[in-house]
Amino acid sequence: MKIFEWIQEASEKLHEVAGESSRLEAQIILAFALGKSRSWILTHAHHTIDPISINKILSRRLQHEPLPYILGEKEFYGKMFHVNRSVLIPRQETEILVETILQTHKHQKDISLLDLCTGSGCISISIKLNQPYWNISGSDISIEALDTAKKNAAFHNTDIQFIHSNMFNHLPKQQYDIIVSNPPYICKTEVLDKQVSAFEPHTALYANNNGLEMYQIISNEAKFYLKPHGLLYLEIGYKQSERIIHEFQSKNWECLNIIKDLSGHQRVLVFKT
């Protein structure tokens, strides 16, 4: 079978799961299976291939497995990160969280930061790459997620302390200039796309109390881990801002800023005590 023939057949099969990106995904899957670049695939359309092993990889995608899990990597803030089913796939919206912190503190060198619910480590590592003198820690309830974060930190040659902790339960008693978190915030009754609900880790997706449980914990505990004048940065669900702001204000936090994502949804909240 020729490359162009396989891509055409695969694109048709992928349309149900990938939509308008089906042809692009077919090219990416083929490049991955052959150990070639996508540009090589595009310039060798008449090259003959054996489709058997390639189709085994294609079948995973046809079962709705997210492409980053198949490839084992996902780009975030301009860098590639290792991903697997122990961690959420980094989202573009979360880059806003990183960008907000870096822009707000771009002239500060002596900063300590805690990335609560670090997952793959994409937030803490992206910040460290841009602010190498900052003292950064990341925590997570999942040992498997921390293993992935450590792998990513080593891959990017970044010195980050990772801590196994269920929220604040096992953190060292120290205070930080910044706490950042993209915690689980999906309500357990919300229906998600199969690519998310069937493959991504539920402990990193769902939270009790209509998705607010982790924010309630943070509103109660984070003040004990922030230095005077320290700041708290949170990613939130696009319908949650009003309830979360009310929750924090009831605990004597002040909301300093609300940042919207590219779709116009309120996505990042900034608080101080």
Helices and strands as residue ranges (DSSP letters): H 3-18, G 19-21, H 22-34, H 38-43, H 51-62, H 67-71, E 73-76, E 79-82, H 92-104, E 112-116, H 122-130, E 135-140, H 143-155, E 161-164, E 176-181, E 186-187, H 194-197, H 202-205, E 206-207, H 208-211, H 213-221, G 222-225, E 226-235, H 241-249, E 254-260, E 266-272
